[in-house]
């Protein structure tokens, strides 16, 4: 135990300093990480939920194409350049801009969101672990744990996931690189293998089956209807917190070149395109064979199609998403207490995540949660972009809190708060769904931050002159 503790203490994540050049990583590390993280547990949930929400085949094919392309461009042109320019974590950069007090609030919210996301992935893995034991699986309408077996399964998965994350980014990256290639093959081969059972016996049969049997355009009972726009904006904003919200600054700060952000294409087009479609195909077969059962178990869906290999893929897939997510949450909390060892905080985060994973609602409402979590964190990404590129052009100082020795930047506080209120207003008054709020919200946050920064800095400069 002492040896393990010593090894954990030796893990250096450069939480409050620039990543040294000797620690920078090649493009292969990011290719594997993005492929592993985004060909993962969420894919076994999101693909089937598109089917449940009655998306059409055309909406799936074109919505995912354009949405994922926009996501890759966001990582490549927004997140990558900032990460390589600064080479510090998102949380330390925000502290320089927003101030310690406001960043502390953000870090707590951020860590909690990450815990819930990782928890949903642990729950996905648990649906596969429970198969040999005949465990009763949750349904689309379940919110609370439905058995003791379920709780035991999530504790087991959560413990292993947390342990890997505790050893830092190097192990997280290695784990993803090992797991990603064969997971992708299982996704594709399982989907292809079940196509004959859905009426596809030749290439020419596929589109007809896709429209009439898989993505029929008819939502399941109790589910809302999804259009092309739902699919496109969800594909773009599913990881809004990571790219537009800049959370992946903490990951891409290790990149040798800014354009490594485009490696996210491995995750978007192999994971969020092919894997979402593949898991949708598997779920369509599951619905057909179970007379449209409301039971929702990604583990059982994969097991029915690919046997033990499918079940193991679901388990590993949950890990490859939860690992970097718990790692990010640990960094967020560590930024609040810099003297604490990151591995110890990650262990606490893992415990919170495991508790959250016991609630099936995290999986059943994953589409809404992912959109909400991105929306809440997105305004800080707009702040960082404006602070880096626009304020200097207006002859204003970036990193306000650091330069003016402030613990609270009112411009950031107003940009964050007003954007969220504006989003609530659009949702409640005009009925605009959460999937569509990120784009107008980004511009609101950016404008408010620039205007208030201009006013506050102009007043400060005029006061100093007087």
C-alpha positions in Angstrom: 0.0 0.0 0.0 2.8 2.4 0.9 4.4 1.7 -2.6 1.1 2.5 -4.3 0.7 5.7 -2.3 4.3 6.7 -3.2 3.6 6.1 -6.9 0.4 8.2 -6.7 2.2 11.0 -4.9 4.8 11.0 -7.7 2.1 11.7 -10.4 2.7 15.3 -11.6 -0.2 16.9 -13.5 1.2 20.5 -13.5 -2.0 21.9 -12.1 -0.7 25.4 -11.5 2.2 25.7 -13.9 2.9 25.5 -17.7 3.4 22.0 -19.0 7.1 21.6 -19.7 8.2 20.9 -23.3 9.6 17.5 -22.3 6.1 16.4 -21.2 4.3 17.3 -24.5 2.7 14.4 -26.3 2.4 13.4 -30.0 -0.8 13.4 -32.1 -1.1 9.6 -31.6 -1.9 10.1 -27.9 -4.8 12.4 -28.7 -6.1 10.3 -31.5 -6.4 7.3 -29.2 -7.8 9.3 -26.4 -10.6 10.9 -28.5 -11.4 7.7 -30.3 -11.6 5.8 -26.9 -13.5 8.5 -25.0 -16.1 9.0 -27.8 -16.5 5.4 -28.9 -17.6 4.6 -25.5 -20.5 4.1 -23.0 -22.5 7.1 -24.1 -22.7 5.7 -27.6 -24.7 2.7 -26.3 -27.2 5.2 -24.8 -27.4 8.0 -27.3 -27.8 5.9 -30.4 -30.8 4.0 -29.0 -32.4 7.2 -27.6 -32.4 8.7 -31.1 -34.5 5.6 -32.1 -36.7 6.0 -29.1 -37.3 9.7 -30.0 -38.4 8.9 -33.5 -35.6 10.3 -35.6 -35.8 9.5 -39.3 -33.0 7.9 -41.3 -32.4 11.1 -43.2 -32.1 13.1 -40.0 -29.6 10.6 -38.6 -27.4 10.5 -41.6 -27.2 14.2 -42.4 -27.7 15.6 -38.9 -24.8 13.6 -37.5 -22.6 14.5 -40.5 -23.0 18.2 -40.1 -23.2 18.3 -36.3 -20.0 16.2 -35.8 -18.2 18.3 -38.4 -19.0 21.5 -36.5 -17.8 19.8 -33.3 -14.4 18.9 -34.8 -14.0 22.5 -36.2 -14.8 23.8 -32.7 -12.1 21.7 -31.1 -9.6 22.5 -33.9 -10.1 26.2 -34.3 -11.2 27.2 -30.8 -9.9 24.9 -28.1 -6.6 23.7 -29.6 -5.0 27.2 -30.2 -5.9 28.4 -26.7 -4.6 25.2 -25.1 -1.3 25.4 -26.8 -0.9 29.1 -26.3 -1.5 28.9 -22.5 -0.5 25.3 -21.6 -2.3 25.5 -18.3 -5.5 23.9 -17.0 -8.8 25.5 -17.7 -9.2 26.1 -14.0 -6.0 28.0 -13.5 -6.6 30.0 -16.7 -10.1 31.0 -15.4 -8.6 31.9 -12.0 -6.4 34.5 -13.9 -9.4 35.8 -15.8 -12.4 35.5 -13.4 -10.7 35.6 -10.0 -10.5 33.0 -7.2 -14.0 33.4 -5.8 -15.9 33.1 -9.1 -13.6 30.3 -10.3 -14.3 28.4 -7.1 -18.0 28.4 -7.8 -17.4 27.4 -11.4 -15.1 24.6 -10.4 -17.6 23.1 -8.0 -20.4 23.2 -10.7 -18.0 21.8 -13.3 -16.8 19.0 -11.0 -20.4 18.1 -10.1 -21.4 18.0 -13.8 -18.5 15.8 -14.6 -19.4 13.5 -11.7 -22.9 13.0 -13.1 -21.6 12.4 -16.6 -19.1 9.8 -15.4 -21.8 8.3 -13.2 -24.0 7.7 -16.2 -21.2 5.8 -17.9 -20.6 3.6 -14.8 -24.3 2.8 -14.9 -24.0 1.8 -18.6 -21.2 -0.6 -17.7 -23.3 -2.0 -14.8 -26.0 -3.1 -17.2 -23.5 -5.5 -18.8 -22.0 -6.7 -15.4 -25.5 -7.7 -14.2 -26.2 -10.0 -17.2 -24.7 -13.2 -15.7 -26.6 -12.7 -12.5 -30.0 -12.2 -14.1 -30.2 -8.7 -12.6 -33.4 -6.7 -13.2 -32.5 -3.9 -15.5 -33.9 -0.3 -15.3 -36.6 0.9 -17.7 -36.8 4.2 -19.6 -39.0 5.6 -16.8 -36.9 4.6 -13.8 -35.3 7.2 -11.6 -34.3 5.3 -8.5 -32.2 2.1 -8.0 -34.4 -0.9 -8.5 -32.4 -3.6 -6.7 -29.5 -4.3 -4.4 -27.7 -6.1 -7.3 -27.7 -2.9 -9.2 -26.1 -1.0 -6.4 -23.4 -3.6 -6.0 -22.6 -3.6 -9.7 -22.1 0.2 -9.9 -19.9 0.1 -6.8 -17.6 -2.5 -8.4 -17.4 -0.6 -11.7 -16.9 2.7 -10.0 -14.1 1.5 -7.9 -12.0 0.2 -10.9 -12.7 3.4 -12.9 -11.7 5.7 -10.1 -8.4 3.7 -9.5 -7.4 4.2 -13.1 -8.2 7.9 -13.0 -6.2 8.4 -9.8 -3.0 7.5 -11.7 -3.2 10.6 -13.9 -3.4 11.5 -17.5 -0.7 9.1 -18.7 -2.6 6.0 -17.6 -5.9 7.4 -18.8 -4.4 8.0 -22.2 -2.8 4.5 -22.4 -6.0 2.8 -21.3 -7.9 4.6 -24.1 -5.3 3.7 -26.7 -5.5 0.0 -25.8 -9.3 -0.2 -25.7 -10.3 2.0 -28.6 -9.4 -0.1 -31.7 -11.2 -3.3 -30.7 -14.2 -1.5 -29.3 -14.8 0.1 -32.6 -14.6 -3.2 -34.4 -17.2 -4.8 -32.0 -19.6 -1.8 -32.6 -19.4 -2.2 -36.4 -19.3 -6.0 -36.6 -22.3 -6.4 -34.2 -24.4 -3.9 -36.2 -23.5 -5.5 -39.5 -24.2 -9.0 -38.1 -27.8 -8.2 -37.1 -28.8 -6.4 -40.3 -30.3 -9.6 -41.9 -32.6 -9.9 -38.9 -33.9 -6.4 -39.8 -34.5 -7.3 -43.4 -31.1 -6.2 -44.9 -29.7 -9.0 -47.2 -27.9 -6.7 -49.6 -26.5 -3.2 -49.7 -29.5 -2.0 -51.7 -31.8 -3.2 -48.9 -30.2 -1.0 -46.2 -31.9 2.3 -46.9 -35.3 0.8 -47.1 -34.8 -1.0 -43.7 -33.2 2.2 -42.2 -36.4 4.2 -43.0 -39.0 1.6 -42.3 -37.5 -0.6 -39.5 -34.7 1.2 -37.7 -35.2 5.0 -37.7 -38.9 5.1 -38.5 -39.7 8.6 -37.5 -42.2 7.4 -34.9 -41.2 8.0 -31.2 -41.9 5.5 -28.5 -44.7 6.2 -26.1 -43.8 9.0 -23.7 -40.8 10.2 -25.8 -40.6 13.6 -27.7 -40.1 13.8 -31.5 -36.6 14.5 -32.8 -36.0 16.3 -36.2 -32.8 16.9 -38.3 -32.2 20.0 -36.2 -32.3 18.1 -32.9 -29.8 15.6 -34.2 -27.4 18.2 -35.7 -27.4 20.5 -32.7 -27.1 17.6 -30.3 -24.1 16.2 -32.3 -22.4 19.6 -32.2 -23.2 20.4 -28.6 -23.0 17.0 -27.0 -19.5 17.9 -26.0 -20.1 21.7 -25.9 -18.4 21.9 -22.4 -15.3 20.3 -23.8 -14.8 22.4 -27.0 -16.8 25.6 -27.0 -16.8 25.6 -23.2 -13.0 25.0 -23.3 -12.8 22.2 -20.8 -10.4 20.3 -23.1 -7.8 23.0 -22.6 -6.8 20.8 -19.7 -6.2 17.9 -22.0 -4.8 19.6 -25.1 -2.3 21.7 -23.1 -0.1 18.5 -23.6 -0.3 18.8 -27.4 2.8 19.6 -29.3 0.8 21.5 -32.0 -2.5 23.4 -31.8 -4.1 21.5 -34.7 -4.0 18.3 -32.6 -7.5 19.4 -31.7 -8.7 18.1 -35.1 -7.8 14.6 -33.8 -11.3 14.8 -32.2 -12.5 13.7 -35.6 -11.5 10.1 -34.6 -14.1 10.4 -31.8 -16.7 12.3 -33.7 -16.9 10.3 -36.9 -15.9 6.8 -35.6 -17.7 7.2 -32.3 -20.5 9.8 -32.6 -21.3 8.9 -36.2 -20.7 5.2 -36.8 -21.2 4.1 -33.2 -24.4 6.1 -32.7 -25.8 4.6 -35.9 -24.5 1.1 -35.0 -26.0 1.2 -31.5 -29.3 2.5 -33.0 -29.4 -0.6 -35.2 -28.8 -2.9 -32.3 -31.6 -1.2 -30.3 -34.0 -1.5 -33.2 -33.5 -5.2 -33.2 -33.9 -5.3 -29.4 -37.2 -3.5 -29.7 -38.4 -5.9 -32.5 -37.5 -9.0 -30.5 -39.0 -7.7 -27.2 -42.2 -6.3 -28.7 -41.0 -2.7 -27.9 -40.1 -3.3 -24.3 -39.5 -0.2 -22.2 -36.5 -1.9 -20.4 -33.4 0.1 -21.3 -30.2 -1.9 -20.9 -27.2 -1.1 -23.2 -25.5 -4.2 -21.8 -28.4 -6.5 -22.8 -28.7 -4.8 -26.2 -25.1 -5.5 -27.0 -25.2 -9.0 -25.5 -28.1 -10.0 -27.7 -26.2 -8.9 -30.8 -22.6 -9.8 -30.1 -22.7 -12.2 -27.1 -20.0 -12.0 -24.5 -17.8 -9.7 -26.7 -20.7 -7.2 -26.8 -21.2 -7.3 -23.1 -17.5 -6.8 -22.4 -17.4 -3.9 -24.9 -20.1 -2.1 -22.9 -18.2 -2.5 -19.7 -14.9 -1.2 -21.2 -16.8 1.5 -23.1 -18.2 2.9 -19.9 -14.7 2.9 -18.4 -13.1 4.8 -21.3 -15.6 7.6 -21.0 -15.7 7.7 -17.2 -11.9 7.6 -16.8 -11.0 11.0 -18.4 -14.2 12.5 -17.1 -13.3 11.7 -13.4 -9.8 12.9 -14.2 -11.2 16.3 -15.3 -13.5 16.5 -12.3 -10.4 15.9 -10.0 -8.5 18.7 -11.7 -11.5 21.0 -11.2 -11.7 20.4 -7.4 -7.9 20.4 -7.1 -7.9 23.9 -8.4 -9.9 25.0 -5.3 -7.4 23.4 -2.9 -4.0 23.5 -4.8 -2.1 21.9 -1.9 -4.2 18.7 -1.9 -2.8 15.8 -3.9 -4.7 15.4 -7.2 -5.1 11.6 -6.7 -6.7 12.1 -3.3 -9.3 14.5 -4.7 -9.8 12.2 -7.7 -10.6 9.4 -5.2 -13.3 11.6 -3.5 -14.7 12.5 -7.0 -14.8 8.8 -7.8 -16.8 8.1 -4.7 -19.3 10.9 -5.5 -19.6 9.6 -9.1 -20.2 6.0 -7.9 -23.0 7.2 -5.7 -24.6 9.2 -8.5 -24.3 6.2 -10.9 -26.8 4.2 -8.7 -29.6 6.4 -10.1 -30.7 5.1 -13.5 -32.2 8.5 -14.4 -28.7 9.7 -15.3 -28.9 7.2 -18.2 -32.6 7.5 -19.1 -32.3 11.4 -19.3 -28.8 11.5 -20.7 -29.7 13.5 -23.8 -31.2 16.3 -21.7 -28.4 16.1 -19.1 -25.6 16.4 -21.7 -27.3 19.4 -23.3 -27.9 21.1 -19.9 -24.3 20.4 -18.7 -22.8 21.9 -21.8 -25.1 24.9 -21.6 -24.2 25.7 -18.0 -20.5 25.6 -18.6 -20.5 27.1 -22.1 -20.4 30.8 -21.1 -16.9 30.5 -19.7 -15.6 29.3 -23.0 -17.0 32.4 -24.7 -15.3 34.5 -22.0 -11.9 32.8 -22.7 -12.2 33.4 -26.4 -13.1 37.0 -26.0 -10.3 37.5 -23.4 -7.7 36.0 -25.6 -8.6 37.5 -29.0 -11.0 40.5 -28.7 -9.9 42.4 -25.6 -6.4 43.0 -26.8 -7.8 44.4 -30.1 -9.8 46.9 -28.0 -6.6 47.8 -26.1 -8.0 46.2 -22.9 -6.1 43.8 -20.6 -6.8 40.1 -20.6 -6.5 38.0 -17.4 -8.3 40.8 -15.5 -8.1 39.2 -12.1 -4.4 38.6 -12.3 -3.5 42.0 -13.8 -5.7 44.0 -11.4 -5.3 41.7 -8.4 -9.0 41.0 -8.1 -10.8 37.9 -6.7 -14.0 38.5 -8.6 -14.4 39.7 -12.2 -17.8 41.3 -12.5 -17.7 41.0 -16.3 -17.4 37.2 -16.1 -20.0 36.9 -13.3 -22.6 38.9 -15.4 -21.8 37.1 -18.6 -22.3 33.7 -16.9 -25.4 34.7 -14.9 -27.3 36.7 -17.6 -26.6 34.0 -20.2 -28.2 31.3 -18.1 -31.2 33.6 -17.3 -31.5 34.3 -21.0 -31.5 30.6 -21.8 -34.2 29.9 -19.1 -36.3 32.7 -20.6 -36.1 31.3 -24.1 -37.0 27.9 -22.8 -39.8 28.8 -20.5 -41.4 31.7 -22.4 -40.9 30.7 -26.0 -40.6 26.9 -25.5 -37.2 26.6 -27.2 -35.8 23.2 -26.4 -32.5 23.0 -24.5 -30.7 21.5 -27.5 -31.0 24.8 -29.4 -30.0 27.3 -26.6 -26.2 26.9 -26.8 -25.6 28.9 -30.0 -27.5 32.1 -29.0 -26.2 31.7 -25.4 -22.6 31.8 -26.6 -23.1 35.2 -28.4 -24.9 36.6 -25.4 -22.1 35.6 -23.1 -19.4 37.0 -25.5 -21.1 40.4 -25.9 -21.8 40.9 -22.2 -18.3 40.0 -21.3 -16.7 42.4 -23.8 -19.1 45.3 -23.0 -18.8 45.0 -19.2 -15.0 44.6 -19.5 -14.8 47.7 -21.6 -16.8 49.7 -19.1 -15.1 48.5 -16.0 -11.5 48.8 -17.4 -12.2 52.2 -19.0 -13.5 53.5 -15.6 -10.4 52.0 -13.8 -8.0 53.5 -16.3 -9.7 56.9 -16.1 -9.6 56.8 -12.3 -5.9 56.0 -12.4 -5.3 59.0 -14.7 -7.2 61.4 -12.4 
